[in-house]
Every structure is written in C-alpha cells, then in structure tokens.
Amino acid sequence: MNLLNRHLLTLKDYTPEEIEYLVDTAITFKRLKNEGIPHRVLDGKNIALLFEKPSTRTRCAFVVACVDLGAHPEYLGKNDIQFGKKESVEDTAIVLGRMFDGIEFRGFKHETVEGLAKFAGVPVWNGLTDLYHPTQILADFMTIKEELGHLKGVTFSYIGDARNNMGNSLLIGAAKMGMNFRAVAPKELFPSDDIVTYARTIANETGATITLTEDVQEGVKEADVIYTDVWVSMGEEDQYEQRIQMLKPYQVNQQMMEMTGKDHTLFMHCLPSFHDLETVVGREMHDKFGLTELEVTDDVFRSKNSVVFDEAENRMHTIKAVMAATLTEGDVNDLIKRSASVSSA
C-alpha cells in the first residue's frame, strides 16, 4: 500500500482497502504510543495547520500527532489566513506548498480545501468543511473496529441532522466499508440526493445497505452503533428554535438505546455534545426552551455503552496514519518497524 502524495479531501477518493489500511495503521500507532515506543517517521517535516473554524480535538490531534511523528506543526488561525481578502487560495497554496511538506485545512467552503489541493503541490488534508469531515470518520471507524473487531456488516444508525458534514461523510464511509447504514431523521434533513445516489452505487459493489427513514424504531432496530451530532452546526446558530422542534423526537435517550434490542449497542458522538448544563450553550437552551439536554441525554452519554472519548483520542492516532501514509513512500508499517528498531538500538 503506497499513498505517497495523496490528498485526503473526502473518503470518496479512497478505496475500502485504503480506508482499512489507514485504520489498521492508526491502531498500530496507538499501540506504540501506549507502550512508549518512539515512532518519529516524519522527522524533519513541517506541517501547516490552517484553521478558519476553531476546534479543540482537530487542532490538538494534529499538533500532538505531528510532534509524536517528529514533524513541526505551525498553527495559522483565521486572522493569519484571509482567503479572498488579502490573498487568493491559489496564491496562499503555492506559497505554503513551497515552505511546508503538508497542509491541513479546517474551515467553511469545501472549494477552499479543493483549491489548496490543486495548487499546493504537497498533500492536503481536510480537517472539516461544510460538506465533509473525513478524519473524524476514520477515528469513528477505528473505534468501531476496536470494539467490534470489524466494519463490514456493522449496522450503523445515524440520528438527527443527516445532511450535515458528518451525515454526508458517515454515509459515504459506511457505503465504502460494506456497513448497513441508516439515516434516521426528519425528511427535510435527509442527505442530498446526489450523495445518496453515490453511496448506493458504492453499496452495490461492497454489499452495504442504505436506508433513509423518519421512523426511529425502524431506524435503530438491531443497531450495533447509534451515532448522533449536535442539532445546529457551527454557523447556523440562528436556527436553534426550528431545529429543536424538528429534532426533539430524535434525541438519543435510554428508551432509544433499548429499541435496538441489544445490550451492547455503542453510543458515538463526534463532540462537542450538549448533554448537560455545564456549557454556556446548554444553559442558554435551558433558559430559552426549558431543555436540560439536547441531542443526547446525560445518562446515555456517560453510560458504559458510550465510546465518545475513545473516538476523541482516536482522532490523534488516525491523523498520524494519514500524515505518515501520505508523506512517506511505501508501506508505513515497514517504516514504523525500522523507526522503532533504530529507537531501541
């Protein structure tokens, strides 16, 4: 497996075998981290981290991953990069591509990360756009494989706003990996027709099934995984009242978990989550709408079925896999073995 100089803009661009390879490589990196074995396979590399949108997990995952791999991360926030205001995406990409070995972008328009990839001349990785969030899905799949041992055939129910970047990316990823994917949402929040058509075409090749339903009971029956996200994405804060009215019936609670008919259904969430009143947003929602919890109840979030913090940690390990695979030639696992051998000598 050789992914040298590949971009990661969406999982559309990767085969099932390549996705599985990245997940398995991430599992290897996690083992090395836990055992305290150095794995500086990117010594001397410089990585640009471009953030139009702030993030706790994405920023920390990329920074720690860079440092662990021996690379130097350089954070550029929204006041450091002003696409289209002071400098075009093309000009920015060319300049950064001459100084850095790889570029991460987290922001709004997907066209921006596509422009960076077109002109940078180095690998570009999508840390989130309005359409896709591929690094999160790799972490989710890694978590599922750790817990269940496999991806193919897993019944995966995504609850809530199914037409956001998470809904899009999970639908595509599940189709690629032969999973049984169910979008459980109001019809107005189903994924777009073009993404559903693409996913069903892929599903015909992989054995995946794709279901869109407004019926919660139908959508979660025998689910191995129940996954949800915030009801209002960043930049849509003016839509809280409308979304709450639409999505209250889709709150993940203990009753929904019991509808699966399984004791060990995993609960997953990409975070942050409004499951209590310990945030400003949570308290505002309580004051305005009388809700103490939004997309998931606190008891489910904190339950033994919840693997949300494993997902969060696994962002770091999967990002290591992506950077190492696209910045080095050949199979990363061979490079890891050589690096670990040199470190122990």
Secondary structure, 3 states (H helix, E strand, C coil): CCCCCCCECCHHHCCHHHHHHHHHHHHHHHHHHHHCCCCCCCCCCEEEEEECCCCCHHHHHHHHHHHHHCCEEEEECCCCCCECCCECHHHHHHHHHHHCCEEEEECCCHHHHHHHHHHHCCCEEEEECCCCCHHHHHHHHHHHHHHHCCCCCCEEEEECCCCCHHHHHHHHHHHHCCCEEEEECCHHHCCCHHHHHHHHHHHHHHCCEEEEECCHHHHHCCCCEEEECCCCCCCCHHHHHHHHHHHHHHCECHHHHHHCCCCCCEEEECCCCCCCCCCHHHHHHHHHHCCCCCCECHHHHCCCCECHHHHHHHHHHHHHHHHHHHHCCCCHHHHHHHHHHHHHC
